[in-house]
Amino acid sequence: MPNEQNEVSKADVQSVKLNKLPVAGAADTEFSAEEAAEVFQHNPAANETAANESAKEALDEF
């Protein structure tokens, strides 16, 4: 068969990023309130930053 060298193997096709199946939950950006609370408890600076952002948004409304 003269076209054998032009054919791509199944392994080659499956290794291309665009041909891979998505991993369940990999693109999941949602998180629970419990997870958010835990982050704020372990990182007080994040809590302060969130409070500052909220205050800035409140001031921007006026």
N, CA, C and O atoms as a DFTB+ gen file, in Angstrom:
248 C
 N C O
     1  1       0.850      -1.178       0.000
     2  2       0.000       0.000       0.000
     3  2       0.902       1.249       0.000
     4  3       1.703       1.403       0.922
     5  1       0.805       2.125      -0.973
     6  2       1.719       3.265      -1.089
     7  2       1.479       4.368      -0.070
     8  3       2.390       5.163       0.163
     9  1       0.300       4.463       0.555
    10  2       0.002       5.558       1.489
    11  2       0.284       5.216       2.946
    12  3      -0.068       5.991       3.834
    13  1       0.903       4.088       3.208
    14  2       1.124       3.664       4.600
    15  2       1.942       4.671       5.397
    16  3       1.656       4.887       6.574
    17  1       2.926       5.278       4.805
    18  2       3.766       6.209       5.549
    19  2       3.070       7.535       5.830
    20  3       3.547       8.306       6.663
    21  1       1.960       7.821       5.161
    22  2       1.219       9.051       5.400
    23  2       0.147       8.898       6.468
    24  3      -0.462       9.885       6.880
    25  1      -0.089       7.673       6.921
    26  2      -1.134       7.437       7.908
    27  2      -0.622       7.735       9.312
    28  3       0.553       7.535       9.617
    29  1      -1.508       8.208      10.143
    30  2      -1.176       8.519      11.535
    31  2      -1.677       7.380      12.396
    32  3      -2.759       6.841      12.164
    33  1      -0.889       7.016      13.388
    34  2      -1.290       5.919      14.262
    35  2      -2.347       6.391      15.266
    36  3      -2.495       7.589      15.508
    37  1      -3.063       5.453      15.834
    38  2      -4.082       5.755      16.835
    39  2      -3.440       6.443      18.048
    40  3      -4.014       7.371      18.617
    41  1      -2.267       5.989      18.427
    42  2      -1.565       6.577      19.572
    43  2      -1.210       8.038      19.309
    44  3      -1.296       8.879      20.204
    45  1      -0.809       8.331      18.071
    46  2      -0.489       9.717      17.732
    47  2      -1.719      10.613      17.841
    48  3      -1.639      11.730      18.354
    49  1      -2.834      10.128      17.366
    50  2      -4.075      10.913      17.412
    51  2      -4.516      11.122      18.850
    52  3      -4.911      12.228      19.220
    53  1      -4.456      10.080      19.665
    54  2      -4.923      10.179      21.051
    55  2      -4.012      11.031      21.920
    56  3      -4.445      11.521      22.962
    57  1      -2.774      11.216      21.521
    58  2      -1.851      12.009      22.335
    59  2      -1.969      13.508      22.068
    60  3      -1.394      14.308      22.806
    61  1      -2.703      13.904      21.025
    62  2      -2.897      15.322      20.732
    63  2      -3.859      15.906      21.766
    64  3      -4.900      15.317      22.058
    65  1      -3.505      17.058      22.313
    66  2      -4.284      17.669      23.399
    67  2      -5.751      17.896      23.020
    68  3      -6.641      17.690      23.846
    69  1      -6.004      18.313      21.795
    70  2      -7.373      18.598      21.382
    71  2      -8.236      17.348      21.286
    72  3      -9.463      17.444      21.292
    73  1      -7.618      16.186      21.199
    74  2      -8.370      14.941      21.064
    75  2      -8.567      14.221      22.398
    76  3      -9.112      13.118      22.421
    77  1      -8.143      14.810      23.485
    78  2      -8.291      14.165      24.796
    79  2      -9.646      14.511      25.398
    80  3     -10.161      15.615      25.217
    81  1     -10.204      13.559      26.107
    82  2     -11.473      13.787      26.792
    83  2     -11.229      14.678      28.009
    84  3     -10.188      14.565      28.658
    85  1     -12.165      15.551      28.321
    86  2     -11.979      16.409      29.503
    87  2     -12.050      15.585      30.792
    88  3     -12.790      14.605      30.885
    89  1     -11.279      16.002      31.757
    90  2     -11.287      15.342      33.064
    91  2     -12.439      15.926      33.869
    92  3     -12.579      17.145      33.975
    93  1     -13.252      15.059      34.428
    94  2     -14.410      15.518      35.198
    95  2     -13.951      16.364      36.384
    96  3     -13.120      15.930      37.182
    97  1     -14.495      17.565      36.489
    98  2     -14.186      18.445      37.610
    99  2     -12.943      19.290      37.434
   100  3     -12.657      20.135      38.282
   101  1     -12.196      19.091      36.365
   102  2     -10.957      19.848      36.186
   103  2     -11.235      21.334      35.956
   104  3     -10.464      22.181      36.407
   105  1     -12.314      21.655      35.268
   106  2     -12.635      23.048      34.987
   107  2     -13.678      23.600      35.959
   108  3     -14.239      24.673      35.738
   109  1     -13.926      22.868      37.019
   110  2     -14.936      23.264      37.996
   111  2     -14.397      24.417      38.833
   112  3     -13.410      24.257      39.551
   113  1     -15.037      25.570      38.745
   114  2     -14.581      26.748      39.485
   115  2     -15.467      27.049      40.688
   116  3     -15.205      27.990      41.436
   117  1     -16.501      26.261      40.871
   118  2     -17.392      26.498      42.004
   119  2     -16.764      25.959      43.289
   120  3     -16.009      24.987      43.260
   121  1     -17.080      26.595      44.406
   122  2     -16.629      26.117      45.703
   123  2     -17.710      26.425      46.725
   124  3     -18.533      27.321      46.539
   125  1     -17.686      25.673      47.793
   126  2     -18.727      25.819      48.801
   127  2     -18.393      26.964      49.759
   128  3     -17.260      27.442      49.815
   129  1     -19.390      27.379      50.493
   130  2     -19.189      28.419      51.506
   131  2     -18.236      27.930      52.588
   132  3     -17.469      28.708      53.157
   133  1     -18.297      26.622      52.865
   134  2     -17.397      26.053      53.872
   135  2     -15.947      26.152      53.420
   136  3     -15.061      26.463      54.216
   137  1     -15.707      25.885      52.127
   138  2     -14.353      25.993      51.605
   139  2     -13.860      27.437      51.662
   140  3     -12.697      27.678      51.986
   141  1     -14.720      28.391      51.355
   142  2     -14.343      29.796      51.412
   143  2     -14.043      30.219      52.846
   144  3     -13.070      30.929      53.098
   145  1     -14.876      29.783      53.781
   146  2     -14.665      30.122      55.189
   147  2     -13.344      29.562      55.687
   148  3     -12.633      30.219      56.447
   149  1     -13.018      28.358      55.263
   150  2     -11.767      27.731      55.684
   151  2     -10.562      28.527      55.176
   152  3      -9.580      28.695      55.899
   153  1     -10.637      29.009      53.951
   154  2      -9.543      29.809      53.395
   155  2      -9.377      31.089      54.201
   156  3      -8.255      31.470      54.536
   157  1     -10.487      31.756      54.515
   158  2     -10.393      32.996      55.278
   159  2      -9.883      32.760      56.697
   160  3      -9.207      33.621      57.260
   161  1     -10.197      31.607      57.281
   162  2      -9.709      31.305      58.629
   163  2      -8.205      31.074      58.622
   164  3      -7.510      31.460      59.562
   165  1      -7.705      30.452      57.572
   166  2      -6.278      30.139      57.496
   167  2      -5.449      31.283      56.928
   168  3      -4.222      31.271      57.025
   169  1      -6.114      32.273      56.334
   170  2      -5.391      33.381      55.728
   171  2      -6.095      34.696      56.062
   172  3      -6.906      35.178      55.271
   173  1      -5.797      35.275      57.214
   174  2      -6.468      36.513      57.624
   175  2      -6.261      37.665      56.634
   176  3      -7.124      38.535      56.517
   177  1      -5.151      37.680      55.933
   178  2      -4.892      38.744      54.964
   179  2      -5.908      38.690      53.831
   180  3      -6.305      39.732      53.308
   181  1      -6.331      37.499      53.448
   182  2      -7.342      37.359      52.394
   183  2      -8.665      37.941      52.862
   184  3      -9.385      38.565      52.082
   185  1      -8.984      37.740      54.117
   186  2     -10.216      38.278      54.672
   187  2     -10.174      39.803      54.664
   188  3     -11.170      40.450      54.341
   189  1      -9.046      40.368      55.013
   190  2      -8.889      41.827      55.028
   191  2      -8.985      42.378      53.608
   192  3      -9.608      43.417      53.387
   193  1      -8.383      41.701      52.661
   194  2      -8.443      42.135      51.262
   195  2      -9.885      42.108      50.757
   196  3     -10.312      43.028      50.060
   197  1     -10.630      41.070      51.101
   198  2     -12.029      40.966      50.679
   199  2     -12.853      42.092      51.282
   200  3     -13.729      42.643      50.615
   201  1     -12.584      42.441      52.530
   202  2     -13.307      43.528      53.183
   203  2     -12.988      44.860      52.503
   204  3     -13.871      45.698      52.319
   205  1     -11.730      45.046      52.134
   206  2     -11.337      46.279      51.445
   207  2     -12.005      46.383      50.081
   208  3     -12.441      47.465      49.689
   209  1     -12.090      45.282      49.358
   210  2     -12.745      45.275      48.060
   211  2     -14.222      45.606      48.194
   212  3     -14.772      46.352      47.383
   213  1     -14.864      45.055      49.212
   214  2     -16.279      45.328      49.438
   215  2     -16.494      46.809      49.741
   216  3     -17.447      47.421      49.260
   217  1     -15.603      47.369      50.539
   218  2     -15.716      48.799      50.875
   219  2     -15.528      49.660      49.635
   220  3     -16.242      50.646      49.452
   221  1     -14.571      49.297      48.779
   222  2     -14.346      50.061      47.556
   223  2     -15.567      49.990      46.643
   224  3     -15.956      50.993      46.045
   225  1     -16.171      48.814      46.534
   226  2     -17.359      48.668      45.697
   227  2     -18.513      49.514      46.237
   228  3     -19.260      50.116      45.466
   229  1     -18.656      49.556      47.558
   230  2     -19.712      50.350      48.168
   231  2     -19.497      51.837      47.881
   232  3     -20.453      52.565      47.611
   233  1     -18.250      52.283      47.941
   234  2     -17.965      53.692      47.679
   235  2     -18.166      54.042      46.203
   236  3     -18.573      55.153      45.865
   237  1     -17.874      53.073      45.332
   238  2     -18.034      53.315      43.897
   239  2     -19.498      53.471      43.499
   240  3     -19.795      54.075      42.468
   241  1     -20.404      52.943      44.291
   242  2     -21.823      53.039      43.969
   243  2     -22.349      54.454      44.155
   244  3     -23.365      54.818      43.562
   245  1     -21.669      55.260      44.975
   246  2     -22.154      56.621      45.251
   247  2     -21.553      57.613      44.342
   248  3     -21.855      58.803      44.441
